[in-house]
Amino acid sequence: MSNDQAQADRPKADRSAVERSSVRISLPERDELTVEQQKIYDDMLNGPRGVVVGPIRAVIHSPELADRWQKLGEYVRYRTVIPEMLKELAIVVSARRWNSELEWSVHTKIAREAGLSQTVIDAIHAGRAPEFSDPTAAEIYEYARELQMSGHVSDDTYLAIKNRWGEKGVVELTAVIGYYTMVAMTLNAHHVPVPEGTPSTLVPEGETLPRDLSVMAPPAGHK
């Protein structure tokens, strides 16, 4: 029996597991890069990230795009007016919506370290209504949830962010959500693996990743 035939005869879930673990694009190390690519790599290594992981490992095949990408990513990750915990909450919502294994595994860890409770993370993971003691976090969650679920944001949800963070804040929060949606799509399309040493926490080991976008519930008490 040929290898192709063997794969075709496997149960569907098993084929999905194979696809999940198969990187679709080369992920070159620094010494395999051109001089132009190495400059981008070094800029990231010497910047606030301090490491080169995730989508840029694939995007670096297009050096000009990679350079613009990493500069935008540095801004939305480190320089917006939205505090880190709230920003990470928006990123976690985006990661779950798009079922991005790497983005979820990396950013739930960062979110916990920034102060987001495991209870909220677990609720987002399960598609349950998270309970927030801080209305500021509930506003961020609902803005990210509405934008991810429908591509639109209600007037009340928009004004809650605009009134609290100003026009700059609502623009930057939208950019964070949009950027990390692009990140999730890139990671998913190319099957970029979770970094070595980072446990995969989106689905249990051996289980397959969802094929459909995840549904998230409004926060508890939301009208």
QUINORKA-V869137 format. One record per helix or strand of 3 or more residues. SS is the DSSP state (h for helix, s for strand). FROM is the first residue (numbers start at 0). LEN is the number of residues. If there is no record, write none. Layout:
{{SS | FROM | LEN} {SS | FROM | LEN}}
//
This chain:
{{h | 2 | 7} {h | 11 | 10} {h | 29 | 3} {h | 34 | 11} {h | 55 | 4} {h | 62 | 16} {h | 83 | 14} {h | 100 | 14} {h | 117 | 9} {h | 134 | 16} {h | 154 | 36}}
//
